[in-house]
C-alpha cells in the first residue's frame, strides 16, 4: 500500500513544507522554472533570510533542490516528491471511499431487512 511506502518522518517533512502558503508559492514558482533565491526573495514582503529559511524547509522535504551557480543559489522544484504526495493522498481517499461504501452497504442491508420483515 502507498501509505506504507514512505517513512513517517519523510511524510511529516513533506506536509510541513506544504503547510505554509509562502512555501507552497515557492514550490509553484520553481516548478514552472528554476529561480535564484534572491529572485524568489523579491516576490515576498519578508527578508532574504526568511525566504532562505523557507527554501531550507522545502529542501529538507526534498520538494526543491538547490544548486550553487556562481554567487547565486538556484532552486528547482522536485515534481517526483509531489507525485508521491499525490499518490499518498489518493491512497487515503481510497480508504475513506471504501469505508463510506461499506457504510452504504450496511444501510442498504438494513433497509432491505426492514422491507422483507413488513
N, C-alpha and C positions, 0 to 999 in steps of 0.2 A: 504494500500500500504506500502511496506517495507520502502520507503523513509521517511514516517512519523512516523515510529516506534522508531526512535532514536531522542533524544533531540539534537538540533543543536550543543550545546557545546560539547556533547559527540562525535559526528561525527568529529568536529574540533580537539578534543584531539587525536582521533584515527589516523586521517590522518596527523596530525602534528607529531605524533610519528613515523609514517611510512615515513615521508618526508625526513628523513636523512639516508644516506647509512649505517652509523655505527649502528644506531638503528635498521634498517632492518636486518643487520647481527646479531645483538644481539638476536633479535626475532628468527631468523632462528636457531641460536645456541641453545637457550634454549627450542625451540620446540622439537628438537631432543633428548635433555637430559638436566636435570636441572644442573646448574653450579653455583659456588660461584661467587660473584662479583670480587674477586681477580683473579680467574681463567679467567674470561672474560677480565679483565684489561690486562692480559699478552698478549692477542691477538692483542692489538691495540697500535699504536705508539702515545699514549697520557697518561696523568696522570691518576692515580687511581681515583682521584676526578672527572675528566672529564667523565670517564666511569660511575661512580656513578650518575652523573647528567643525563647521557643518560638513565640509568636504571630508574631513578626517573620519567623522562618524560614518559617512557613506562609504568611504574606502574600507573601513573595518568590516562593514557589512558586505563588502565586495559588490556593491551596487554601482560603484565607479572605480576606475583605475586612474592613477596619477603618474605622470612621467615628466621628468625634467627635460626641457628643451632650451638649452642656453640658460638664461636667467628666469625663464618662465616655467611654471608648473602647469602642464596640460592635463586636463581632466576629460576622461571619456566615460560614457555610460557603458554598463555591462548588461546587455539585454538577456543574457543567459540566466542570470540570477533572478531577474524579473519574471522570466518564463517559469522558472522553478516555483516562484512565489504564487504565480497564477495557478499552476498545477496543484499546489498545496491548497489554495482556496477552493479550487474546483473539487478536490477530494472532500473537503469539509462540506461543501454544498451537496455532494452526492450522499454523504452520510445523513445530512439533515433531510434531504428529499426522501431517502429510504425510510427514515423514521416517520415522516409525515404520511408516506404511503401506507406504512404499517398501521398507523392510527386510523386512516381512512378505511382500510380493510376491516379492522376491528369494529368500527362504527357501522359499516355496511353489513357485517355479520349480525350485529345486534338488531338492526332494522329488519333483516330477513327473518331472524328468530322470532321477533315480535309479530311479524305478519303471519307466519305459519302457525303461531300459537292462537291467533284470533279466529 
